[in-house]
Amino acid sequence: MSSRERILGRVRRALAEVRDEDTPVERPYLREHGERSVPETVDLLAENLADYRALVHRCTADELAALIGRLVAEHGSRSVAVPTGLPPEWLASTEAERVPDRAGSTSHELDRVGSVVTGCAVAIAETGTIVLDGGPDQGRRRLTLVPDHHICVVRVPDQVVSSVPQALERLDPARPLTWISGPSATSDIELDRVEGVHGPRTLEVVLVDGGSQGTEAGTGGS
């Protein structure tokens, strides 16, 4: 028996108990590792984001505009890429030129943009991952892959979950999903780390406290 026949045989045996397309497939893996309160889940997110070399900031909703303005200024950005649905008050404290998200923008045009500010779809504490789904406050995928500086706002606790399974329950697989764990980085054969090759060299995540404190982030509620 060839390797191909052995593998196909295993697949047939695994599928033998599935009667039809409507039969649910059991997935007995853990939905999250341990039990955490909302503050503990948010703290874990911040810790894992920092471990991936993202710069993590915390503020209230009232402090958000001033913080974004300071981050843009400290990076020396004269222009900011703006998704069409980004709340305008987020940029109230910066005088940088607004570059709107549009289908005709080229990579060369976006490469001249200093920063991009977006929201997110969900943030995963256990993996330190931010997920974008092309929503109105996130824009097209190229908007967050070309500029060198990305400021991503996460609404706490509404957009924070503990685990990947909980995040998948919130996401539409038909949308253009971008999973971000820290700034873009790669290594050559000698393990020399280079950042900014496949996306922003600098990722700043703002955890803005403005949601319902009754939300159980560890259970994926919103």
C-alpha positions in Angstrom: 0.0 0.0 0.0 1.4 3.4 -1.0 1.6 6.4 1.3 -1.2 8.1 -0.7 -3.5 5.1 -0.2 -2.8 5.0 3.6 -3.6 8.7 4.0 -6.8 8.4 2.0 -7.8 5.4 4.0 -7.4 7.4 7.2 -9.5 10.2 5.8 -12.3 7.7 4.8 -12.3 6.2 8.3 -12.4 9.6 9.9 -15.4 10.6 7.7 -17.2 7.3 8.1 -19.1 8.5 11.2 -20.2 11.7 9.5 -23.6 10.9 8.1 -24.3 14.1 6.0 -23.3 17.7 5.7 -25.6 18.7 8.6 -23.9 16.5 11.1 -21.8 18.7 13.4 -18.1 17.9 13.8 -17.1 17.8 17.4 -14.2 20.1 18.4 -13.3 19.2 22.0 -10.4 21.6 22.3 -10.4 24.3 25.1 -12.1 27.5 24.1 -9.7 29.4 26.5 -6.9 28.5 28.8 -7.9 29.2 32.4 -10.5 31.6 33.8 -9.7 35.3 33.9 -11.6 38.4 34.8 -12.1 41.3 32.3 -9.1 43.3 33.8 -6.9 40.2 33.8 -7.8 39.5 30.1 -7.0 43.0 29.1 -3.7 42.9 31.1 -2.8 39.6 29.3 -3.5 41.3 25.9 -1.2 44.2 26.8 1.5 41.9 28.0 1.5 39.7 24.8 1.3 42.8 22.5 4.4 44.2 24.2 6.1 40.8 24.0 5.7 41.1 20.2 7.3 44.5 20.3 4.1 46.5 19.8 4.0 49.8 21.8 0.9 49.6 24.1 -0.9 52.7 25.5 -3.9 52.9 27.7 -6.3 55.8 28.0 -10.0 56.8 28.4 -12.3 57.8 25.6 -11.8 61.5 26.6 -8.0 61.2 26.3 -7.9 59.3 23.0 -7.7 62.3 20.6 -4.8 63.9 22.6 -2.9 60.6 22.7 -3.3 59.9 19.0 -2.1 63.5 18.3 0.9 63.0 20.5 1.8 59.6 18.8 1.5 61.1 15.4 3.7 64.1 16.3 6.3 61.9 18.1 6.7 59.8 14.9 7.2 63.0 12.9 4.3 62.3 10.6 3.0 65.1 8.4 0.2 63.0 6.9 -2.2 60.4 8.3 -4.1 57.8 6.3 -7.8 57.7 7.3 -10.4 55.0 6.8 -13.7 56.4 5.6 -15.5 55.3 8.8 -12.9 56.4 11.3 -14.6 58.6 14.0 -13.4 62.2 13.1 -13.0 63.1 16.8 -10.1 60.6 17.0 -7.9 63.0 14.9 -9.1 66.2 16.5 -5.7 66.9 18.1 -3.5 66.4 15.1 -2.8 68.9 12.3 -1.3 66.3 10.0 -2.8 66.1 6.5 -5.6 63.6 6.2 -5.2 61.1 3.4 -8.5 59.4 2.8 -8.8 55.7 2.0 -9.7 55.3 -1.7 -9.6 52.5 -4.2 -7.3 54.4 -6.5 -4.5 54.9 -4.0 -1.2 53.3 -5.2 1.4 51.7 -3.0 3.8 54.6 -3.9 1.3 57.1 -2.7 0.7 55.3 0.6 4.4 54.8 1.1 4.7 58.6 1.4 2.1 58.6 4.2 3.6 59.0 7.7 1.0 57.2 9.8 -2.3 55.3 9.6 -4.9 55.3 12.3 -7.5 52.5 12.4 -9.9 50.7 14.7 -10.0 46.9 14.7 -12.5 44.0 14.6 -11.3 42.1 17.6 -8.2 41.6 19.8 -7.1 38.2 21.2 -5.4 38.3 24.6 -3.8 34.8 24.6 -1.9 35.4 21.4 -1.5 39.2 21.5 -3.2 39.5 18.1 -5.2 42.3 16.5 -7.6 41.3 13.8 -8.8 43.7 11.1 -11.7 42.8 8.8 -11.8 45.8 6.4 -14.6 47.5 8.4 -15.4 51.2 8.0 -13.0 52.3 10.7 -10.2 50.0 9.3 -10.2 50.6 5.5 -8.7 48.5 2.8 -5.9 46.1 3.6 -3.2 48.1 1.8 -4.0 51.0 4.0 -2.5 49.2 7.0 0.3 47.3 5.2 2.1 50.1 3.4 2.6 53.1 5.8 5.5 52.6 8.2 3.5 53.6 11.4 0.2 52.0 12.4 -1.9 53.3 15.3 -4.6 50.8 16.1 -7.4 51.6 18.6 -9.0 48.7 20.6 -12.1 49.5 22.5 -11.8 47.8 26.0 -13.4 45.5 26.9 -15.9 45.2 24.1 -13.4 44.2 21.4 -11.2 42.0 23.6 -11.6 38.2 23.8 -9.4 35.6 25.5 -8.8 33.1 22.7 -8.7 32.4 18.9 -11.9 30.3 19.0 -13.8 33.1 20.7 -12.4 35.6 18.1 -13.5 33.3 15.2 -17.1 33.4 16.5 -17.1 37.1 15.9 -15.5 37.2 12.5 -16.9 36.7 9.0 -14.6 34.4 7.0 -15.9 36.0 3.8 -14.3 39.4 4.8 -10.6 40.3 4.1 -9.1 39.4 7.5 -5.7 40.7 8.5 -4.2 39.1 11.7 -1.5 41.3 13.3 0.8 40.1 16.0 3.3 42.9 16.5 5.1 45.0 13.9 6.1 43.4 10.6 9.2 41.4 11.1 11.3 38.7 9.4 14.7 37.0 9.9 17.3 35.8 7.5 19.2 32.5 7.8 21.5 34.0 10.4 18.4 35.1 12.4 19.0 38.8 12.0 15.7 40.4 12.6 14.4 43.0 10.1 11.3 44.9 10.8 9.0 46.7 8.3 9.4 44.3 5.4 5.8 43.1 5.1 4.0 45.9 6.9 4.4 48.7 9.4 7.8 49.0 11.2 6.1 50.5 14.2 2.8 49.2 15.6 1.2 51.2 18.4 -1.9 49.8 20.1 -4.2 52.1 22.1 -6.4 50.3 24.6 -9.2 52.8 25.1 -11.4 52.2 28.1 -14.9 53.2 27.1 -17.0 50.0 26.9 -19.2 48.3 29.4 -17.3 47.0 32.4 -19.9 44.3 32.8 -18.7 42.6 29.6 -17.0 39.3 30.2 -14.1 39.5 27.9 -13.0 36.0 28.8 -16.3 34.6 27.5 -16.4 36.5 24.3 -19.4 38.6 25.1 -19.9 42.1 23.8 
